[in-house]
Amino acid sequence: MTHARTTRSRRRQAGRAVAAMAAAGLTAAGLVATATPASSEPSSAAEEPAAAADVAHGDVILTMFQWTWTAVAEECASTIGPAGIDAVQVSPPQEHIQGAAWWTSYQPVSYQIESKLGTREEFEAMVDACGEAGVGVVADAVINHTTGADQGAGTGVAGTSFAVDDFPGVPYTAADFNDCRENIANYGDRDEVQNCRLVSLQDLRTGSPDVQDKIAGYLNDLLDLGVQGFRIDAAKHMPAEDLAAIKAKLSDPDVYWVQEAIGAGGEPIQPSEYVGSGDVHEFDYARQLKNAFGGQLAGLRGVADGKLPSDQAGVFVTNHDTERNGETLTYKDGDAYRLATVFMLAFPYGSPSLYTGYTFDDKDAGAPGATATSVPDADCDGGAWSCIQRDPAVAGMVRFHHAVQGTDLTDWWDDGGDRIAFGRGDAGFVALNNGDGEAEHTYTTSLPAGEYTNVAAGEGAAATYTVAADGTFTATVPANSAVALLPAGADG
């Protein structure tokens, strides 16, 4: 284990070294040019099997919604690894019902690693390819339920038959599901939320040791394939103690673990219940970003107030659910979405998750070209996929995030409205302008005197700035843009 972790660390460092060498390219407008990843192993280790980078709290994770395993593998090598992104979160890999809609991926019928996104062999090849690029893989784990009772009987994408209360591919029978056979109607009732059906999805009896063993067997299979973490779908609908018991049965009980536990005022189940077994996604953070970037930024100084502790919070600007229900910013918000992502990567709170999906008008629509049993590879050149990992400002801010890791918030400034700035100790400084016009200001920082590179620069923005001996510098920040300073030549 020690040698494997050392190997993974070298791979991650190699990926970040490539990012540093490409830093000048990240300050140009347009998409990041793809690059061939540098060799991450000395010749003596060339024959070792690929091993993904260890995923830890604080790392940058890119959620690749409905990307095929083949496309993820290619993107890890060409863009994600060189950009310094630590891990990718992939869509659920288990067998599911047939159908072109995206949500079919969230209706399991067996725990085979066979889905419309690819085969088991392609999944394993993806994990290996991403590992060679210094990128870990986090799998979206759907373990609260199977497919919906409204589906009746049918056949999954890999040919496994199923019926209500009968899933021979696992196997699950009636005894493996909770006794409540009604849909959740009252979110103020803890028992109903955690033991009844979420929109008809058949609710597993996760308190049963037998069910826990079957779920843990599935997750252990993914760990054996090299997966480095899990996003636990619908965690709120399972008691926290059930999830802790499942995690304790894993071959690596310390694996990265982030849970979807959506908090709402007045409800009995709160996200804080789940921090005992891992991180929890902080939905209120994303909601506050939408409010701020649609109004005024000055209030973001207190964005962490009243939320989960930073070392237990997973943060995001959008995810596959919230971009469809209007709860958060999305790619459709253009510059505001981009700036909110810059802020998330710069501000010292939580573990940031980026998001790349596809454009849509129908919220149920599957990925472009999806059929009942397959999805074409993502194409970042045609405009149908959002591909945020190729945005130069975002890629530059990943570099910023790593360079300032572990430093405190300093030197906050705002104009009371749409313009803010803050430092990360003596390591970096960022200024954001969410207004319609450019803004010039002289900022006071804790940075040492010297030359600095704007890693968030886009078209029309200056690439370098000089910080004076008193820690000040003057910048004109273009409308709907940002300046993020790192020492010139720093590798992030």
ZAMARGU-4260 file (C-alpha; in steps of 0.2 Angstrom, whole numbers, plus 5000, padded with zeros to 4 digits):
<rodrens>
0) 5000/5000/5000 | 5014/5012/5004 | 5023/5010/4987 | 5006/5012/4978 | 5002/5028/4987
5) 5020/5034/4983 | 5017/5030/4965 | 5001/5039/4964 | 5009/5054/4972 | 5022/5055/4959
10) 5008/5054/4945 | 4999/5068/4953 | 5015/5079/4954 | 5018/5075/4936 | 5001/5080/4931
15) 5003/5097/4940 | 5020/5099/4933 | 5012/5098/4915 | 4999/5111/4921 | 5013/5123/4927
20) 5022/5122/4910 | 5006/5125/4901 | 5002/5140/4912 | 5005/5153/4899 | 4992/5144/4888
25) 4979/5145/4902 | 4980/5164/4901 | 4974/5165/4883 | 4956/5167/4878 | 4947/5152/4871
30) 4948/5133/4876 | 4964/5126/4883 | 4974/5117/4870 | 4975/5098/4873 | 4992/5092/4878
35) 5001/5075/4879 | 5004/5071/4898 | 5022/5069/4903 | 5028/5052/4909 | 5024/5051/4927
40) 5035/5036/4931 | 5053/5032/4931 | 5059/5019/4919 | 5061/5006/4934 | 5042/5007/4937
45) 5036/5007/4919 | 5029/4990/4920 | 5018/4993/4936 | 4999/4993/4933 | 4991/5010/4933
50) 4985/5017/4949 | 4974/5032/4952 | 4979/5047/4962 | 4973/5046/4980 | 4958/5057/4982
55) 4957/5068/4998 | 4946/5081/5005 | 4951/5098/4998 | 4955/5091/4981 | 4947/5097/4965
60) 4935/5085/4957 | 4927/5087/4940 | 4910/5079/4939 | 4908/5072/4921 | 4890/5069/4919
65) 4885/5056/4906 | 4902/5055/4899 | 4907/5038/4892 | 4921/5029/4900 | 4931/5030/4884
70) 4928/5049/4883 | 4933/5051/4901 | 4949/5042/4898 | 4954/5052/4883 | 4950/5068/4892
75) 4960/5063/4908 | 4976/5061/4897 | 4973/5076/4886 | 4966/5090/4897 | 4961/5085/4915
80) 4978/5078/4921 | 4988/5092/4913 | 4976/5105/4921 | 4980/5098/4938 | 4962/5092/4942
85) 4964/5079/4955 | 4949/5068/4951 | 4934/5065/4940 | 4917/5059/4946 | 4909/5048/4934
90) 4890/5044/4932 | 4884/5028/4940 | 4893/5013/4932 | 4880/4999/4937 | 4868/4991/4925
95) 4852/5001/4924 | 4835/5001/4915 | 4835/5005/4897 | 4830/5022/4890 | 4838/5038/4883
100) 4834/5049/4897 | 4848/5054/4909 | 4839/5048/4925 | 4839/5030/4918 | 4857/5029/4925
105) 4850/5031/4942 | 4838/5016/4942 | 4849/5000/4945 | 4844/4983/4940 | 4860/4974/4945
110) 4878/4978/4951 | 4886/4973/4935 | 4898/4986/4929 | 4889/4987/4912 | 4879/5003/4907
115) 4875/5013/4893 | 4891/5023/4896 | 4902/5008/4893 | 4908/4990/4898 | 4917/4984/4913
120) 4933/4983/4902 | 4931/5001/4896 | 4928/5006/4914 | 4944/4998/4920 | 4954/5005/4905
125) 4947/5022/4910 | 4953/5021/4928 | 4970/5015/4922 | 4971/5029/4909 | 4966/5043/4922
130) 4978/5035/4935 | 4992/5037/4923 | 4987/5055/4921 | 4987/5058/4940 | 4969/5058/4941
135) 4958/5048/4953 | 4941/5042/4949 | 4925/5044/4960 | 4910/5034/4956 | 4892/5040/4958
140) 4885/5026/4969 | 4866/5023/4969 | 4863/5012/4984 | 4847/5019/4991 | 4836/5010/4979
145) 4833/5000/4963 | 4823/5005/4949 | 4805/5011/4951 | 4790/5000/4955 | 4782/5010/4941
150) 4793/5001/4928 | 4786/4984/4932 | 4796/4970/4924 | 4809/4973/4911 | 4827/4970/4905
155) 4842/4981/4910 | 4855/4987/4897 | 4866/4972/4900 | 4852/4960/4898 | 4847/4956/4916
160) 4829/4953/4919 | 4820/4962/4934 | 4803/4964/4941 | 4795/4972/4956 | 4803/4965/4971
165) 4813/4953/4961 | 4831/4957/4955 | 4840/4941/4952 | 4856/4950/4945 | 4860/4955/4963
170) 4850/4946/4970 | 4836/4956/4979 | 4819/4949/4984 | 4804/4957/4993 | 4813/4955/5010
175) 4827/4966/5004 | 4815/4981/5003 | 4807/4992/5016 | 4789/4988/5021 | 4783/5005/5015
180) 4776/5004/4997 | 4770/5022/4996 | 4779/5037/4988 | 4786/5050/5000 | 4773/5063/5003
185) 4779/5072/5019 | 4797/5077/5021 | 4793/5082/5039 | 4792/5064/5043 | 4809/5056/5046
190) 4803/5038/5045 | 4793/5041/5028 | 4808/5050/5020 | 4820/5036/5024 | 4809/5021/5022
195) 4796/5025/5009 | 4799/5026/4990 | 4807/5042/4982 | 4797/5045/4966 | 4792/5026/4965
200) 4810/5020/4967 | 4810/5004/4977 | 4818/5008/4993 | 4831/4996/4999 | 4832/4990/5017
205) 4849/4997/5021 | 4848/4993/5039 | 4848/4974/5035 | 4866/4966/5036 | 4862/4956/5021
210) 4858/4971/5010 | 4873/4980/5017 | 4884/4966/5012 | 4877/4966/4994 | 4880/4985/4993
215) 4897/4984/5000 | 4901/4970/4988 | 4897/4981/4974 | 4907/4995/4980 | 4922/4984/4984
220) 4921/4978/4966 | 4924/4996/4961 | 4938/4998/4973 | 4946/4983/4966 | 4945/4991/4949
225) 4955/5006/4956 | 4941/5018/4960 | 4947/5031/4974 | 4930/5037/4980 | 4911/5038/4980
230) 4898/5051/4979 | 4883/5043/4988 | 4867/5047/4979 | 4851/5051/4989 | 4860/5049/5006
235) 4847/5058/5015 | 4835/5044/5011 | 4846/5032/5021 | 4849/5033/5040 | 4867/5039/5043
240) 4871/5024/5054 | 4867/5013/5039 | 4879/5022/5028 | 4892/5021/5041 | 4889/5002/5043
245) 4891/5000/5024 | 4907/5010/5023 | 4914/5000/5037 | 4912/4984/5027 | 4923/4991/5013
250) 4941/4985/5009 | 4946/5003/5011 | 4935/5010/5024 | 4945/5027/5023 | 4940/5029/5005
255) 4935/5047/5000 | 4916/5048/5003 | 4904/5062/4999 | 4886/5061/5002 | 4871/5070/4994
260) 4861/5075/5009 | 4850/5090/5004 | 4846/5101/5019 | 4830/5111/5020 | 4824/5122/5034
265) 4811/5114/5046 | 4815/5096/5040 | 4820/5083/5053 | 4835/5076/5043 | 4849/5088/5041
270) 4866/5086/5032 | 4876/5087/5049 | 4870/5070/5053 | 4881/5062/5040 | 4898/5070/5043
275) 4903/5055/5054 | 4907/5044/5039 | 4913/5057/5026 | 4910/5074/5017 | 4893/5080/5014
280) 4888/5091/4999 | 4883/5109/5005 | 4868/5114/4994 | 4866/5130/5003 | 4883/5136/4997
285) 4878/5134/4979 | 4861/5142/4982 | 4870/5157/4990 | 4882/5158/4975 | 4867/5160/4963
290) 4859/5174/4974 | 4876/5183/4975 | 4880/5182/4957 | 4863/5187/4952 | 4863/5202/4964
295) 4878/5208/4974 | 4894/5199/4978 | 4899/5209/4994 | 4889/5197/5006 | 4900/5182/5000
300) 4913/5186/5014 | 4902/5176/5025 | 4897/5162/5013 | 4903/5149/5025 | 4893/5155/5040
305) 4880/5143/5047 | 4886/5129/5035 | 4895/5113/5037 | 4913/5114/5044 | 4925/5117/5029
310) 4934/5101/5032 | 4918/5091/5030 | 4909/5101/5016 | 4909/5097/4997 | 4905/5113/4987
315) 4899/5116/4969 | 4891/5129/4958 | 4880/5117/4950 | 4876/5098/4948 | 4865/5087/4937
320) 4850/5090/4947 | 4851/5108/4952 | 4855/5114/4934 | 4838/5106/4929 | 4827/5112/4943
325) 4834/5130/4943 | 4841/5130/4960 | 4858/5135/4956 | 4868/5144/4942 | 4871/5134/4926
330) 4881/5135/4910 | 4866/5145/4903 | 4871/5160/4915 | 4887/5163/4905 | 4899/5174/4914
335) 4890/5173/4931 | 4892/5154/4931 | 4911/5156/4926 | 4914/5169/4939 | 4906/5159/4952
340) 4917/5145/4948 | 4932/5156/4949 | 4926/5161/4967 | 4923/5143/4972 | 4941/5139/4968
345) 4948/5154/4976 | 4939/5155/4992 | 4944/5144/5007 | 4929/5133/5010 | 4926/5115/5007
350) 4931/5103/4993 | 4926/5110/4976 | 4918/5100/4962 | 4918/5107/4945 | 4904/5101/4933
355) 4904/5096/4914 | 4888/5090/4906 | 4879/5094/4890 | 4867/5108/4884 | 4848/5104/4885
360) 4831/5112/4884 | 4821/5097/4890 | 4826/5093/4908 | 4824/5074/4905 | 4834/5074/4889
365) 4848/5062/4889 | 4866/5066/4882 | 4866/5071/4864 | 4863/5056/4853 | 4859/5044/4867
370) 4849/5029/4864 | 4840/5016/4876 | 4856/5007/4878 | 4871/5018/4873 | 4878/5036/4874
375) 4890/5043/4861 | 4907/5050/4867 | 4907/5068/4872 | 4912/5081/4859 | 4919/5097/4866
380) 4921/5105/4849 | 4903/5105/4844 | 4895/5116/4857 | 4883/5102/4864 | 4894/5098/4879
385) 4899/5112/4891 | 4917/5106/4894 | 4921/5118/4908 | 4938/5109/4911 | 4944/5118/4895
390) 4939/5135/4900 | 4956/5145/4902 | 4950/5154/4918 | 4944/5138/4926 | 4960/5129/4922
395) 4970/5143/4929 | 4960/5144/4945 | 4963/5125/4948 | 4981/5130/4948 | 4977/5144/4960
400) 4967/5133/4971 | 4982/5121/4973 | 4995/5135/4976 | 4985/5143/4990 | 4980/5127/4999
405) 4980/5128/5017 | 4981/5148/5018 | 4968/5159/5027 | 4957/5172/5020 | 4965/5189/5021
410) 4964/5207/5014 | 4945/5206/5010 | 4939/5221/5000 | 4922/5225/4992 | 4913/5240/4985
415) 4897/5236/4994 | 4890/5229/4977 | 4897/5218/4963 | 4915/5220/4965 | 4926/5210/4978
420) 4944/5205/4981 | 4953/5195/4994 | 4969/5187/4997 | 4975/5170/5003 | 4989/5175/5014
425) 5005/5178/5005 | 5002/5165/4992 | 4989/5173/4980 | 4976/5186/4978 | 4960/5187/4968
430) 4948/5201/4962 | 4931/5198/4954 | 4921/5211/4944 | 4903/5205/4942 | 4898/5222/4935
435) 4894/5228/4917 | 4909/5240/4916 | 4927/5238/4919 | 4934/5243/4936 | 4951/5250/4941
440) 4956/5249/4959 | 4972/5249/4970 | 4972/5233/4980 | 4981/5231/4997 | 4988/5213/4999
445) 4999/5202/5010 | 5009/5197/4994 | 5028/5200/4994 | 5034/5212/4981 | 5037/5205/4964
450) 5030/5200/4947 | 5014/5190/4947 | 5004/5181/4934 | 4985/5183/4931 | 4980/5164/4930
455) 4962/5169/4927 | 4965/5181/4913 | 4954/5180/4897 | 4953/5190/4882 | 4958/5209/4884
460) 4965/5206/4902 | 4983/5210/4906 | 4994/5194/4909 | 5006/5201/4923 | 5006/5213/4937
465) 5019/5221/4949 | 5016/5221/4967 | 5025/5235/4976 | 5035/5234/4992 | 5020/5240/5002
470) 5009/5225/4995 | 4999/5235/4984 | 4995/5234/4965 | 4983/5242/4953 | 4972/5233/4941
475) 4958/5236/4929 | 4947/5221/4930 | 4936/5219/4914 | 4917/5218/4916 | 4911/5200/4922
480) 4929/5195/4924 | 4943/5192/4937 | 4961/5194/4941 | 4970/5180/4951 | 4988/5183/4955
485) 5001/5169/4958 | 5020/5173/4958 | 5026/5173/4940 | 5034/5156/4937 | 5025/5147/4951
490) 5020/5129/4947 | 5004/5129/4958
</rodrens>
